[in-house]
Amino acid sequence: MNNCRADRRIYVDPTRYCGHQHGRRKLNLRAKHEKKPSIDEDSSSFSQKRRNTLLSIGSLSLILPQTASAVTLEDPLEAIAVGKGRWIPLKDDFSERPFVDSSSTAIFCTYATRFLIRYDRGVQQWWYDLQQTSSLLSPSQRQEVCQTQFGAFAKSLQNGFEAQDFSQLWDQFHQSYALNNAEAEQQLLILFALLPSELQPVQRMDAVYRKNRPALSLGVAASEKQILQQLSDNLQLLLPSDVVRVVRQHQTDGPVSFELYPPPLLELSMSNHQTLAAFGPISIKSALTRVKPIYGWETYAMFGLSGASGCALTHSLVVPLDVVKTRSQTNPDGTKSFIDSAQRIWEDEGWRGFLLGSQATVVGYFWYGLSVYPAYAFFKRFLSQQALPAEVAAVHANDVALIAGALASVIASLGLTPLEAARIRVVADPRTYQAAGLIGTLQAIASEGSVGWKNLYSGLPSLMTRQVIFGTVKFVSFERACEAIYGISPIMKETTSTALLVSLVAGAFAGSLSSIVSQPADSVLTYVAKNNDTNGVSLGVIEGCRRMVECEGWKSLFRGLGSRCVWAGSIIAGQFMLYDVFRAYFHVTGEDLSQVFTIAATR
C-alpha cells in the first residue's frame, strides 16, 4: 500500500468533505478565464509582424505580474479548529523559539496529526491537496513527499502544543471535534493517553474513560506486527477501539494515569532529521514550511539588482578570458588553443589587449542579470502555480524550469544583442573600434548599410538561440547539482559559508555543461557578427551556420570550446555565488521568502 492512498473507510466522508468538487471547481474557473493571445495572420510585412510580436511580449510582461499578484491563495491550514493556525516568516519563528528536547510529546503529535486529518476540515483539505499534487509522481516519490510533509506538520503541532496547557488543549479538542461524537471522543482519549503521565489532564480523561469504558477495554484483537504494518501503510489510519486498550492506572497514594497497550506503539527511533514513531515521522528541527504564495514587485526588483550586480562583477573579472575566447573564434588561422590565443594577444597588444570590450561587457551583462534572474523566478512560479495544474507541475519540474529559463533568456537577449555586437567588434578589430568607445561603436554599427539601427540586431537570432540553450541548461543543471550536493551532505545547508561553496561548485558545473551544449550557437553568433552583410541582408542562424561550415568546416562550430568552458565555468560559478551574496544582503534569500506554519493558543 501507499502512504498517500486514502482509506475510504476513514478519510472520505461525503457529508463533511467536499475537497474533490472544490478542486475541480477551481480548475474549471482557471480554464474559463484563460485567454489566448491573438495573432495577426493578415499582415504581410515582416517588420510589422516583428513589431507586433515585440508589443505582445511587452504587454504580456505587464499583464502577467498583475495576474500573479492578484491571485489569492487561501491555505486550508489557517482554518484549523484547534488553536489559531497562521503562516509567519521563517526567520521570525527561528528567532523566537529556543531548541528544546521534545521527544516526550513526539508520539502524541504524530497521532494528533492522524486525528486532525480525520476530523479537522482544514487539515483534511491540506492532506487532500497534497495527495493531488503528488498523484503523478512515482510511488516511492509520493511516499517520500507524504512522509516529509506529515513529519513537518507534526513538528508544527509540537511547537504550538508545547506552549499550551494540556488541560486547555483537551478542552479545545473536545469542543471542536468530540461533542456528540462518540467515536471522536474515544479517539481523543487514545490520543491523550499517549502523553507522559505528568502531562495528562487526568480529570477530564477520567470522565470520558468512565463514559466509554466498555469500548476501550475490549482487548487487543490484532497482533502487534499487524497493527504496526497497517499504521506504516496508511498515514491516515486511526486505531480502532477493538485493537488497542486504554488502561487506567491508579497506584496507592499515587496519581491516576492512563496507558495505551500494546507497548510497541510507544517506541521511538531516529532516522536522519526525523524521529520515527509507530504513528509516523516527526521532524526534529523543521516545522511545515512553504514559499510565500505571492512575490511583490519589490521582491523581483531585488532579484534584478542581485543578478545585475553579480553578473556585472563576474563578467568584468573574466573579461580577459572573454577576449581570448572571442579572439580564438574570430582568428582561426593563427591560433589553435586557449594558450596560443593568450600568448598572441600579449605579444601583439600587451596587457591592455586583455581588457578590450570592457564597457560593452559590463553594461551588457548588467542588463542580462537585471532581466534574466527576476524573469526566471517569475515564469517558473507562474507556470507552476497558474498555468499548470499542481500535479502536472510537480512531475514536470525540470520541464517547467527549462521553459522558464528559455522565456527569461529571450527577454535578456533583446537588450544584450546590440551590446554583444559592439563587444565583438571591439575585440575582433580594436584598431577600428577601440578608440570610439561603446557609444561610438554602436553608432558605427548602426550607420552601416541602409538598414540603420537594425544592424545592431543582425545577430539576434543566433544570440537568442545561444542564450536560450545556455540559459535553460544553466538554471536546471545548477538547481539539480545543488540538490545532489545537499542530498549527499545535508549539513552543507547549515552555514552561510558552506552554502556559498555549494553555489560555487554547482555554478562551475552548470557553466561548463551549458557552454558545451551551446558552443555551436556561440560560434555562429561570432561568425554572424564579424561577417554581417552591410547591404541590409542579415545572416540568420541557419544561413550563418551553413556558410561557416562551408568555408571553415564543421569543426569550426566547436572552435574555442576549451577556452569557453574555462570562461563559462568560472563566470557562472562566481555569478551564482555573488547572486546568493546579494540576495542575502537585500533579504530575498530562500529563508527570507519562506513561511512556517504555527499554531497559537486560543483562550
Helices and strands as residue ranges (DSSP letters): H 19-33, H 46-70, G 76-79, E 84-89, H 90-96, G 103-105, H 106-119, H 121-133, H 139-161, H 166-173, I 174-178, H 182-192, G 197-199, H 202-216, H 224-233, E 245-250, E 256-261, G 263-266, E 268-271, E 274-277, E 280-283, E 289-291, H 297-317, H 319-330, H 338-349, G 351-355, H 358-382, I 383-387, H 390-395, H 397-428, H 430-433, H 437-446, G 452-457, H 460-488, G 490-493, H 496-530, H 541-552, G 554-558, H 561-585, E 594-600
